[in-house]
């Protein structure tokens, strides 16, 4: 977005491996989001999923939303899907017709692996949040087809539905690393492997 600084790459301190020795993959720099920066990727139909998707990332939040901000955004493809942190530290996942909020709380000042898996086919009807490779107790069973998104894809930021204008009050505070998108529903073992391989 014009005039919006990009997140600066940093060597994360502490490292993911220092907090999770079971992780065997290699990591390079993380994105440092201090509330005034986002990563923006131009709109592309490859980011628009219809009935299946998975997304995962490592997050290191340094603050929960407060004041004018209701959410801090982690990944956002606006009308298609997006997920955020709430003021109470829950993972809040929104898609065009439904929402899902984690029962578990994401801690501040430490790395946490978060993933969402989505299958909205008649045979599937599963939406699951994983925190550190473990399925959260809150789930959903929505069925339908996701809307396409005309806006840019954002890491650490979100836009206003309809106008695609950046909502800077939702900019993430902390670090984000290893954001991944899949065009299918990951199984639980695949989510765990995604976490451990970095």
N, C-alpha and C positions, 0 to 999 in steps of 0.2 A: 504494500500500500504506500503510495507516495508520501514521503515525509516521515514514515515509521521506520525507526532503526531496526536492523536485523539483530537477532540474538547473537551475542559474541561467543565464539568457541572457547572453552576453557578446559584445562586438565582438571577433572573433578577432584575435590578434596572434601570428604574422604572418597575413595574409589568404591565402585560397586563391589569389586572383588574383596576389598578389605572388610566389607560388611556381610558378604555372602561367599564364603570360601568354596562352596560347591559349584559356583559358576566357573566354567572352564573356558568360555570364549574370551576373545580379546576385545578390548574397548579402546577407542581413541578419545577424542574430545567430546564433551557434552555441550549442549546449548545452555548458555547462562541467560535466564530471563529475570530481569529485575523489575518487571512491571511496566517497562517502557519499550519493550522490544518483542517482536514476533518473527516467526519464519513463515513466509507466504509463498505458496506455489500456485502459479496460474491455473485457473479452472481447466479441468480436463475430464472428459467422460470416463477415463480409467479410474477416477476416484469415486464415481457414482455406482454404488452397488444396488442390486434389486432385491434379492431374497436371501443372500448369504454374504457374510463378511466377518472378518476378525481383525482386530487392531491390538497392538501391544506396545508398551514403552516402559522405560524406567523413569521414575520421577523422584525428585528431591525437593519437596515444597518447603519453603522457609516461612510461609505465612498462610493463614486461611483468609478467605474473603471477609471483608468488614466494611462498614460505612456504606458508601454508594454502590459497592460491588456485591452482587448476589452470588456470583460464581467466579472462579478462576479457571480459565480454559486450558485443557491439555491438548486435545486434538479436535478440530472442527471442520467438517465439510457441510456446514450449515444445514440445509433442508434434508440432506441425506442421513447424517449422523453426527454427533458431537459428544464429547464427554469432558467433565469438569470436576473441580473440587467445590464442595459446599462450605458455608461458614462453620459447619460442625465437623468438617474433615471427611465427609462421605464422598464417594465417587458417584456422580450424577450423570447418567447417560440419557440423552434425548435423541429421539428420531421422530420424524414427522407426525406420528399418530400416538406415540406412547413414550413412557419414561421408565427408568429403573434406577433406584438409588441403593447403594451398597448398605448392608447392615454393619459391616466393619468400617473402622475409621482408619484413614491414611495418616500415619504419624508425620510430624514436622521434623526437619533436620536429619532425615535418614533416607536412604534409597529404598524405594518400594517398586516392585514390578507389578504393573496393572495391565489387564487384558480384558477385552470384550469379545464374545463370540455370538454370532447372530445367525439364526436360521428361521425364516418366516414362511417357509413352505407349509402346505397342509400336513405333510408327513413329519416335519420337523418341529415347528412352533417352539423354539428354544432361544432365549436370550439369557446369557450367563456372564457375570462379572467374575474375574479371577484376580485375587490379590496375593502376590508372591506364590503363584502357581496353584493356589487353593481356591476352589469355587466358593463364592460368597453364598450365604444362605438365602439372599434375596434373588429371585429369578422372575422371568416373565415368559408368557407363551403367546405373544402377539403373532397374528397371521396377516400377511398382506405384502404389498410391493412398495419399496421405498421410493420416495420422490427423487428426481434428479436435482442437482444443485447448480445454479448458474454462477455462484460466487467462487472465489479462490479458496483453496484448502489452506488451513492455518495450523501451525504448531505453536502452542503457547498463546493463542489469541482466538477471538470469535468475532463474527460480524452480525449486524442487524438483519434479521430475516426480511427479505424484500428489497432492501436497498444495497446490501453487501458492504455497507460502511463499517469500518472497524469499530468495535466497542472496546475502547482502551481500558475501561474500568474492569474488564474481564481478563486483562493480560496476566499471565501466570507469573508467580513470584517463586524463583528457585531454579533448579536445573532439570532438563529433560534430555534423555539419551536413548538411542536405539529405537526410535519410533518405526514401527513396521505395520504394513497393511497387507491383508490377504483377501482374495476374492472368493473365499470359501470359509466354512465354519471349521475352526480348529477343534480337534478332540482334546480332552483333558490332558492326555499324555503329550500331545503336540504343544499345548500351552506351556507345560512344564519344561519340555525340551527347548522351546523358544526362550524361556527365562534362563535356563542353565547354559545355553550356548552364546548368550550375549548378542 
